[in-house]
Amino acid sequence: MALARYTILIANRKTGAVRRLTMARVPIILTCVALLTMAGFVGLLSMGMTRSDLAELDGLKVANENLKLENESYRAAAGELASQISSLQMAMRQLAEQAQLDPATLEAMEKLPAMVKSQAMGGSAVPADLIAKKPTTTTGHAAGTLGVLRDLLGVLEDRLASVRTRVEGQQALARATPTLWPMLGVWYTSGFGARKDPFTGQQEYHTGIDLAADKGTPIRATADGTVESVGYNGNYGNSILMTHGFGISTRFGHMSRFAVAAGQRVKRGDVIGFVGATGRATSPHLHYEILFNGTPTNPLRLLVGSR
C-alpha cells in the first residue's frame, strides 16, 4: 500500500513563481514535533534564566550605575583638589615675594628689642598640635586616597595661614622700623648718650642725635606711622611725636614749622616739617629720637644708608 503524500505550494508574490514541495506524512509529522520540542526547550531555558540569573544581572546593573556615580564623584573631588593645589601654589609664590626684604632693613630689624620682634611675629610659626596632626585614612579605595589628600591639603593650608601671619607681621614691622635718615645732606653734630650741655658745659644724657641743616630744610618721616602730637614742647621747641606700632615711636624737635596734623597717617619719606631753632637750641638743627615703649635708644643703630 502506497504511503499518502502531501504537496506544499510556495508562491513568490513578486515574481509569481510557484514551487511545489511533496513530502510523505511521517516526515511532516516528525518535523512539526521537532519544532515544537525546540520551542518548548527555549521557553524552559528562558524560565530558568529568569529564576536563577536575572536577579544577578539586575544586581550587576545596579552596581554599574553606582560605579558611574562614584566615578563622577571622584572626578569632581579630583577637580576640587587640583583647584586647592593651584591656590596653594599661588599663595606660596605671593608669600615668597612678600617675604623679600632689603638686607639692610633686615639687619636693622634684628637690632630691635626682643619684645618688639615677638609682637610682630605673633609667637610660634606652627602650633605643635598642627605639626603632629596626621590625616585620617580609608584604605583600599580611591575614596581613601582622596581623603588622605584632602587631609594633607588641610594641614598645608593651616600651615600656610600661619606662615602668612608671620610674613605679614614681618612686613608690618619693616614698615614700622625707623630706618630712614630724617633729612638729606646734613651734618651729624651730636650723638646719643653722655655729652656736655651746649649751654652749661656740664655732663648730661642726650636722648637722641642732632643733625644740623639750613633753616627750612624738609624733615621726613623715618617709618610709616601716625602723628601722635604736634606743637610746642618745652626744650624740644616745635616738635612732633609719631607712633609706628609695636611700641616704636619717634620724636622730632626744634622745628620751624609743621607739615602734618595730629592723627594723620604718614608713610616713610613723607615730609612732616622743616628745620628750625625753636626751644633750647643754639642754631638750626633737628633733634631726633627713637623710643621703644617710651625708652630712648640710639637712632644710629637703625638708620640705613647715607644721609
Residue pairs with C-beta under 8 A, 6 or more apart in sequence:
3 24
3 25
3 26
4 24
4 25
5 22
5 23
5 24
5 25
6 22
6 23
6 24
6 25
6 28
7 20
7 21
7 22
8 20
8 21
8 22
8 23
9 18
9 19
9 20
9 21
10 18
10 19
10 20
10 21
11 17
11 18
11 19
12 18
70 142
70 143
74 142
74 143
74 146
77 146
77 150
78 146
81 146
81 149
81 150
81 153
84 153
84 157
85 153
88 153
88 156
88 157
88 160
91 160
91 164
92 160
95 160
95 163
95 164
95 167
98 167
98 168
98 171
99 167
99 170
101 109
101 170
101 171
101 174
102 304
104 179
104 304
104 305
105 174
105 177
105 179
105 304
107 304
108 177
108 179
108 301
108 302
108 303
108 304
109 117
109 170
109 173
109 174
109 177
111 301
111 302
112 173
112 177
112 248
112 292
112 302
113 292
115 247
115 292
115 293
116 173
116 246
116 247
116 248
116 292
117 173
119 246
119 247
120 169
120 170
120 172
120 173
120 246
121 166
121 169
121 170
122 165
122 166
122 169
125 162
125 163
125 166
126 158
126 159
126 162
126 163
127 162
130 155
130 158
130 159
130 162
133 155
135 147
135 148
135 150
135 151
135 152
135 154
135 155
136 147
136 148
136 151
137 144
137 147
137 148
138 144
138 147
138 148
172 245
172 246
173 246
175 223
175 224
175 244
175 268
176 223
176 224
176 225
176 244
176 245
176 246
176 248
177 223
177 244
177 248
177 302
178 222
178 223
178 244
178 248
178 250
178 290
178 299
178 302
178 303
179 222
179 223
179 302
179 303
179 304
180 220
180 221
180 222
180 223
180 268
180 269
180 303
180 304
180 305
181 220
181 222
181 303
181 305
181 306
181 307
182 211
182 219
182 220
182 221
182 222
182 252
182 286
182 288
183 211
183 213
183 217
183 218
183 219
183 220
183 275
183 286
183 307
184 307
185 213
185 307
186 211
186 212
186 213
186 217
186 286
186 307
187 211
187 212
187 213
188 209
188 210
188 211
188 212
188 307
189 210
189 211
189 212
189 285
190 206
190 209
190 210
191 206
191 209
191 298
191 300
192 206
192 207
192 208
192 209
192 296
192 297
192 298
192 299
192 300
193 205
193 206
193 298
194 203
194 204
194 205
194 206
195 203
195 204
195 206
196 202
196 203
196 204
197 203
197 204
198 282
199 280
199 282
207 289
207 296
208 251
208 253
208 287
208 288
208 289
208 290
208 296
208 299
209 287
209 288
209 298
209 299
209 300
210 285
210 286
210 287
210 288
211 285
211 286
211 288
211 307
212 283
212 284
212 285
213 275
213 284
213 285
213 286
214 275
214 284
215 256
215 274
215 275
215 276
215 277
215 284
216 256
216 274
216 275
216 276
217 274
217 275
217 284
218 259
218 271
218 273
218 274
219 252
219 255
219 271
219 272
219 273
219 274
219 275
219 286
220 268
220 269
220 270
220 271
220 272
221 242
221 250
221 266
221 267
221 268
221 269
221 270
221 272
222 250
222 268
222 288
222 290
222 303
223 242
223 244
223 248
223 250
223 268
224 244
224 265
224 266
224 267
224 268
225 242
225 243
225 244
225 245
225 248
225 249
225 250
225 265
225 266
226 242
226 243
226 244
226 263
226 264
226 265
226 266
227 240
227 241
227 242
227 260
227 261
227 262
227 263
227 264
227 265
227 266
227 272
228 241
228 242
228 243
228 249
228 262
229 239
229 240
229 241
229 262
230 240
230 258
230 260
230 261
230 262
231 238
231 239
232 238
232 239
232 278
232 279
233 239
233 253
233 279
234 279
234 280
235 253
235 279
235 280
236 251
236 253
236 254
236 279
236 280
236 287
237 253
237 254
237 255
237 276
237 277
237 278
237 279
237 280
237 281
238 253
238 254
238 255
238 256
238 257
238 258
238 273
238 276
238 278
238 279
239 251
239 252
239 253
239 254
239 255
239 279
240 251
240 252
240 255
240 258
240 260
240 272
240 273
241 249
241 250
241 251
242 249
242 250
242 251
242 252
242 266
242 272
243 249
244 250
247 292
247 293
248 290
248 291
248 292
249 290
249 291
249 294
250 288
250 289
250 290
250 291
251 287
251 288
251 289
251 291
252 272
252 273
252 286
252 287
252 288
252 289
253 279
253 286
253 287
253 288
253 289
254 275
254 276
254 277
254 278
254 279
254 281
254 284
254 285
254 286
254 287
255 273
255 274
255 275
255 276
255 278
255 286
256 273
256 274
256 275
256 276
256 277
256 278
256 284
257 273
257 274
257 276
258 272
258 273
259 271
259 272
259 273
259 274
260 266
260 270
260 272
260 273
266 272
275 284
275 285
275 286
276 284
277 283
277 284
277 285
281 287
288 299
289 296
289 299
290 296
290 297
290 298
290 299
290 302
291 297
